Amino acid sequence: MNIKPLKIGNLIAKVPIIQGGMGVGVSLSNLAGNVAKNGAIGVISAAHAGYMEEDFESNTLKANLRGLAKHIKRAKEISSNGIIGVNVMVAMNNYVEHVKAAIEAGADLIISGAGLPLNLPEIIEGSSIKIAPIVSSSKAAKVILNYWKKHFNKTANAVIVEGPLAGGHLGFKANNLNDEIKNFDNNVISIIKEVKNFENEFNTTIPVVVAGGVFTHDDMIKYLNLGASGVQVATRFVATHECDAHINFKNAYVNCTKEDIELTISPVGMPGRAIRNKLTETLKKERIKITKCYNCLIPCNPANTPYCISSALINSVKGDVENGLVFCGGNAHRINKIVSVKELIDELMGKI
C-alpha cells in the first residue's frame, strides 16, 4: 500500500503518525523533537510540563507555562523545525493560559480532549495554529463540530478518534469497555462519515486520525484502509531511548505482563489504564493522604479524592514506579525491548 503523508491544513507530515501526548513529563521535548525529526508529528503534554522547574512547588502555574514554552522551543530545535503539537486537556485548570503559551512558543497544533474543547476556536483566534479535538464517538464529534460551526464559523483541522485500548484516562465507562473494544472499528467508520459532513460544508479536508491500541504496521494499514488519514501512537513511544521518562518507567512497560495491566480509579472519576504496582494495590484498600494540591484538574476535589494524581504521576516519571502511577495502553505487555524513535517509526511504516 502506498502510504500518503498526513496533511493537517498546511502542515505536511511525511509519516502519517502522531505521537500521543503523555503526561506528566513522559512526552516532552526530547521525545517530541525526535519524533518530528523523523517525519512524524511530535506531541508535548501540557500536563505539568514544568515539573522539573525550580519553582514548580512554590508557583506551579508559572513553572508549567515556562516549562511548556521551553520544551516547545527545544523540540523545534531538535527536529530542525519539524511539526510539534501540544496536548492540552480540557479538564485542566488554566486551560486557556496553556493554549496561549503553546501558541506563543511556536507550536503547530493543539490536540485537546478529556472533555469537549468547545471554546478552542475562540482561544486561538488570530493565530495560525491548527486544532484537533479528541473524540470517542460520532456523537461527540458532531457536538463539537456543530458548536464550532454555529459559534465561530470554523471547523477542525483534524479529528482524533481515541479507542478503548488507549492508556491513561479513558473516555469510556469501565462497565462497557469490552463492548467498546469489539465495536471500535465500526465506531471509526461512523466518525469518518460524520466528519465528511463538515468537510463538505466547509469545502475542506479534515483528516481523521485513529488512536488507542495501534501497535503494528498492520494496525496502521487497517485504519488507513477504513478511511483514516493517519494513526496516533503513544504507548510504544514510551519504550524508546528518546522518551523523556526515567528508565525505570520504560522498563515497567518492557517487564509487565498482560495480567499487570488494569483499570484503576482516578481522582477525576474516569477509569484510567495503568500497570499494577504498590500504589494501585493500596488504592484498592484505602485512600492516600494528600499533603499538597497542585490545582491541576477541574473535577478534582482534594477533600474527597482518593489520592493526588499529580504526585502519583510525578513519582513514576522520576523513576519511583512502585509508589507512582504508571499509565499505559492496553498493549503495553507486548513491548519487550527499548528501541530508538527511528527504529519504531520505520517498523510502523513497514520498512523493517
C-alpha positions as CSV (number, residue, x, y, z in Angstrom):
1,M,0.0,0.0,0.0
2,N,1.2,3.5,-0.9
3,I,1.2,5.3,2.5
4,K,0.5,9.0,1.9
5,P,1.7,11.9,4.1
6,L,-0.6,13.3,6.7
7,K,-1.8,16.8,5.8
8,I,-3.3,18.9,8.5
9,G,-4.1,22.3,6.9
10,N,-0.7,23.5,5.5
11,L,1.2,21.1,7.8
12,I,2.5,18.0,6.0
13,A,4.0,15.1,7.9
14,K,5.6,12.6,5.5
15,V,5.0,9.9,8.1
16,P,1.2,9.8,8.9
17,I,1.8,9.1,12.6
18,I,1.1,11.4,15.6
19,Q,3.0,10.5,18.7
20,G,0.4,10.8,21.5
21,G,0.9,13.3,24.3
22,M,1.7,11.7,27.6
23,G,1.8,13.5,30.9
24,V,3.3,14.1,33.4
25,G,6.7,14.6,31.7
26,V,6.6,11.4,29.6
27,S,6.4,13.2,26.3
28,L,8.4,16.4,26.5
29,S,10.9,17.9,24.1
30,N,13.3,15.0,23.6
31,L,10.6,12.6,22.5
32,A,8.5,15.0,20.6
33,G,11.6,16.6,18.9
34,N,13.0,13.3,17.8
35,V,9.6,12.0,16.5
36,A,9.2,15.2,14.4
37,K,12.9,14.9,13.2
38,N,11.9,11.5,11.8
39,G,9.0,12.9,9.8
40,A,6.1,12.2,12.1
41,I,4.3,14.7,14.4
42,G,5.8,15.0,17.9
43,V,3.5,16.0,20.8
44,I,4.3,17.5,24.1
45,S,1.9,17.0,27.0
46,A,1.0,20.3,28.7
47,A,0.2,18.4,32.0
48,H,2.8,19.7,34.4
49,A,5.3,20.4,31.7
50,G,7.3,22.4,34.2
51,Y,7.5,19.8,36.9
52,M,11.4,20.0,36.8
53,E,11.5,23.8,37.1
54,E,13.0,25.1,40.4
55,D,9.8,27.0,41.4
56,F,7.4,24.2,40.5
57,E,6.3,23.6,44.1
58,S,6.0,27.3,45.0
59,N,4.5,28.6,41.8
60,T,3.2,25.7,39.8
61,L,1.3,27.6,37.1
62,K,4.2,29.9,36.3
63,A,6.6,27.0,36.2
64,N,4.4,24.9,34.0
65,L,3.8,27.7,31.4
66,R,7.6,28.5,31.3
67,G,8.4,24.7,31.1
68,L,5.9,24.2,28.3
69,A,7.4,27.1,26.3
70,K,10.9,25.8,26.9
71,H,10.1,22.3,25.7
72,I,8.3,23.5,22.5
73,K,11.3,25.6,21.6
74,R,13.7,22.8,22.4
75,A,11.6,20.3,20.4
76,K,11.7,22.7,17.4
77,E,15.5,22.9,17.6
78,I,15.9,19.1,17.9
79,S,13.6,18.5,14.9
80,S,15.0,21.3,12.7
81,N,11.6,22.9,12.8
82,G,9.5,19.7,12.4
83,I,5.8,19.6,13.3
84,I,5.3,19.9,17.1
85,G,1.9,19.6,18.7
86,V,0.8,20.2,22.3
87,N,-1.9,18.1,24.0
88,V,-3.9,20.3,26.4
89,M,-6.7,18.6,28.4
90,V,-10.0,20.5,28.7
91,A,-10.2,19.2,32.3
92,M,-7.0,21.2,33.2
93,N,-7.3,24.3,35.3
94,N,-5.8,27.3,33.4
95,Y,-6.6,25.6,30.1
96,V,-6.7,29.0,28.2
97,E,-3.3,30.0,29.6
98,H,-1.7,26.7,28.5
99,V,-3.2,27.0,24.9
100,K,-2.0,30.6,24.6
101,A,1.5,29.7,25.9
102,A,1.7,26.9,23.3
103,I,0.8,29.4,20.5
104,E,3.3,32.0,21.7
105,A,6.1,29.4,21.9
106,G,5.6,28.4,18.3
107,A,3.6,25.1,18.5
108,D,2.0,24.0,15.2
109,L,-1.0,22.1,16.6
110,I,-3.3,21.9,19.6
111,I,-4.7,18.5,20.4
112,S,-7.5,18.6,23.0
113,G,-9.6,16.0,24.8
114,A,-10.5,15.0,28.3
115,G,-13.7,17.0,27.9
116,L,-15.2,18.9,25.0
117,P,-13.0,21.8,23.7
118,L,-16.0,23.9,22.8
119,N,-14.3,27.3,23.0
120,L,-10.9,26.3,21.5
121,P,-11.5,28.3,18.2
122,E,-12.1,31.5,20.2
123,I,-8.9,31.0,22.3
124,I,-6.7,30.6,19.2
125,E,-8.4,33.5,17.3
126,G,-5.8,35.4,15.3
127,S,-3.2,32.7,15.3
128,S,-2.4,30.1,12.6
129,I,-2.2,27.2,14.9
130,K,-4.1,24.1,13.9
131,I,-6.7,22.4,16.2
132,A,-7.7,18.8,16.6
133,P,-10.3,17.6,19.1
134,I,-10.1,14.1,20.6
135,V,-13.4,12.2,20.4
136,S,-14.5,8.7,21.3
137,S,-17.9,8.7,19.5
138,S,-19.6,10.2,16.4
139,K,-21.9,11.9,18.8
140,A,-19.0,13.8,20.5
141,A,-17.6,14.7,17.1
142,K,-21.0,16.1,16.0
143,V,-21.5,18.1,19.2
144,I,-18.0,19.7,19.0
145,L,-18.0,20.4,15.2
146,N,-21.6,21.7,15.3
147,Y,-20.8,24.1,18.1
148,W,-17.7,25.4,16.3
149,K,-19.7,25.9,13.2
150,K,-22.5,27.7,14.9
151,H,-20.5,29.9,17.3
152,F,-17.3,30.6,15.3
153,N,-18.0,29.5,11.7
154,K,-14.9,27.3,12.0
155,T,-14.1,23.6,11.8
156,A,-11.4,21.3,13.0
157,N,-8.1,20.9,11.1
158,A,-8.1,17.2,12.1
159,V,-10.1,14.9,14.4
160,I,-8.5,12.2,16.6
161,V,-10.6,9.2,17.4
162,E,-9.4,7.6,20.7
163,G,-10.3,4.0,21.3
164,P,-10.8,2.0,24.4
165,L,-7.3,0.4,24.4
166,A,-5.7,3.8,25.0
167,G,-3.6,4.5,28.0
168,G,-4.2,6.9,30.8
169,H,-7.7,8.4,31.3
170,L,-10.4,6.8,29.1
171,G,-13.4,8.4,27.6
172,F,-15.5,5.3,28.3
173,K,-17.2,3.8,31.3
174,A,-15.4,0.8,32.8
175,N,-18.5,-1.5,32.6
176,N,-18.9,-1.3,28.8
177,L,-15.3,-1.3,27.8
178,N,-15.4,-4.8,26.2
179,D,-18.3,-3.8,24.0
180,E,-16.5,-0.6,23.0
181,I,-13.3,-2.7,22.1
182,K,-15.5,-5.0,19.9
183,N,-17.3,-2.1,18.2
184,F,-14.3,0.2,17.8
185,D,-13.7,-0.3,14.0
186,N,-17.4,0.4,13.3
187,N,-17.1,3.5,15.6
188,V,-14.2,4.7,13.5
189,I,-16.2,4.3,10.3
190,S,-19.2,6.3,11.7
191,I,-16.9,9.1,12.9
192,I,-15.2,9.4,9.5
193,K,-18.7,9.6,8.0
194,E,-19.8,12.3,10.4
195,V,-16.6,14.3,9.8
196,K,-17.2,14.1,6.0
197,N,-20.4,16.2,6.5
198,F,-18.3,19.0,7.9
199,E,-15.7,18.6,5.1
200,N,-18.4,19.2,2.6
201,E,-19.9,22.2,4.5
202,F,-16.6,23.9,4.8
203,N,-15.2,22.7,1.5
204,T,-12.0,21.5,3.2
205,T,-10.2,18.3,4.2
206,I,-10.4,17.2,7.8
207,P,-8.1,14.1,8.3
208,V,-9.3,11.6,10.9
209,V,-6.5,10.0,12.9
210,V,-7.1,6.8,14.9
211,A,-5.6,6.3,18.4
212,G,-5.8,3.7,21.1
213,G,-4.2,0.3,20.7
214,V,-2.4,1.0,17.4
215,F,0.7,-1.2,17.8
216,T,1.9,-2.6,14.5
217,H,2.3,-1.7,10.8
218,D,-0.8,-3.9,10.1
219,D,-2.8,-1.9,12.6
220,M,-1.9,1.3,10.8
221,I,-2.8,-0.2,7.4
222,K,-6.1,-1.4,8.7
223,Y,-7.2,2.1,9.8
224,L,-5.9,3.7,6.6
225,N,-8.0,1.2,4.7
226,L,-11.0,2.1,6.7
227,G,-10.6,5.7,5.6
228,A,-8.4,7.3,8.3
229,S,-5.6,9.6,7.2
230,G,-3.2,8.5,10.0
231,V,-2.8,7.0,13.4
232,Q,-1.8,8.3,16.8
233,V,0.6,6.0,18.8
234,A,1.6,6.7,22.4
235,T,2.4,3.5,24.4
236,R,5.1,2.3,22.0
237,F,7.0,5.6,22.1
238,V,7.5,5.1,25.9
239,A,9.9,2.3,25.2
240,T,12.3,4.4,23.2
241,H,15.7,5.7,24.1
242,E,14.5,9.3,23.4
243,C,11.4,9.2,25.7
244,D,11.6,11.8,28.5
245,A,10.6,9.4,31.3
246,H,13.0,7.7,33.7
247,I,14.5,4.3,32.6
248,N,12.5,2.6,35.4
249,F,9.3,3.9,33.8
250,K,10.3,2.5,30.4
251,N,11.3,-0.9,32.0
252,A,7.9,-1.1,33.7
253,Y,6.5,-1.4,30.2
254,V,9.1,-3.8,29.0
255,N,8.7,-6.1,32.0
256,C,4.9,-6.0,32.5
257,T,2.6,-8.9,31.6
258,K,-1.0,-8.7,30.3
259,E,-2.3,-9.5,33.8
260,D,-0.4,-6.5,35.2
261,I,-2.4,-4.0,33.1
262,E,-5.6,-3.0,34.8
263,L,-8.2,-0.2,35.2
264,T,-7.6,1.9,38.2
265,I,-9.6,4.7,39.8
266,S,-8.8,8.3,39.1
267,P,-9.4,11.3,41.3
268,V,-11.4,12.8,38.4
269,G,-13.9,10.0,38.2
270,M,-12.8,8.4,34.9
271,P,-11.3,5.0,34.6
272,G,-7.6,5.0,33.9
273,R,-5.4,2.2,32.5
274,A,-2.2,1.6,34.4
275,I,0.3,-1.1,35.4
276,R,-0.4,-2.8,38.7
277,N,2.0,-1.8,41.5
278,K,2.2,-1.0,45.1
279,L,0.2,2.2,44.6
280,T,-2.7,0.6,42.7
281,E,-2.9,-2.2,45.2
282,T,-3.0,0.2,48.2
283,L,-5.8,2.2,46.5
284,K,-8.0,-0.9,46.4
285,K,-8.0,-0.8,50.2
286,E,-7.6,2.8,51.3
287,R,-7.1,6.4,50.4
288,I,-3.7,8.0,50.3
289,K,-3.3,11.2,52.3
290,I,-2.9,14.4,50.2
291,T,-0.3,16.8,51.5
292,K,-0.4,19.3,48.7
293,C,-2.9,20.3,46.0
294,Y,-1.4,21.2,42.6
295,N,-4.7,22.6,41.4
296,C,-4.3,20.7,38.2
297,L,-7.7,19.2,37.2
298,I,-11.0,21.0,37.4
299,P,-13.1,17.9,38.6
300,C,-10.7,17.1,41.4
301,N,-11.6,18.0,45.0
302,P,-8.8,17.2,47.5
303,A,-11.3,16.8,50.3
304,N,-12.7,13.6,48.9
305,T,-10.3,12.4,46.3
306,P,-8.6,9.0,46.9
307,Y,-5.1,10.2,46.1
308,C,-3.2,13.0,44.3
309,I,-2.8,12.2,40.7
310,S,-0.1,14.8,40.1
311,S,2.1,13.4,42.9
312,A,1.5,9.8,41.6
313,L,2.4,10.7,38.0
314,I,5.5,12.8,39.0
315,N,6.7,9.9,41.2
316,S,6.6,7.4,38.4
317,V,8.1,9.6,35.7
318,K,11.0,10.3,38.1
319,G,11.6,6.6,38.5
320,D,9.5,5.5,41.6
321,V,7.4,3.1,39.7
322,E,6.0,1.3,42.8
323,N,4.7,4.5,44.6
324,G,3.8,6.3,41.3
325,L,1.0,5.8,38.8
326,V,2.3,4.2,35.6
327,F,-0.3,4.9,32.9
328,C,-0.1,2.6,29.8
329,G,-2.1,1.4,26.9
330,G,-3.8,-2.0,26.6
331,N,-1.0,-3.4,24.6
332,A,2.0,-2.4,26.8
333,H,2.6,-6.0,27.7
334,R,3.6,-6.7,24.0
335,I,6.6,-4.5,24.3
336,N,9.8,-6.4,25.0
337,K,12.7,-4.0,24.4
338,I,13.6,-0.4,24.2
339,V,14.4,0.9,20.7
340,S,15.2,4.2,19.0
341,V,12.4,6.5,17.7
342,K,13.7,6.0,14.2
343,E,13.5,2.2,14.5
344,L,10.0,2.4,15.9
345,I,8.8,4.7,13.1
346,D,10.5,2.5,10.4
347,E,8.8,-0.6,11.9
348,L,5.3,1.1,12.0
349,M,5.9,2.2,8.4
350,G,6.6,-1.4,7.3
351,K,10.3,-0.7,6.5
352,I,11.7,-3.3,8.9
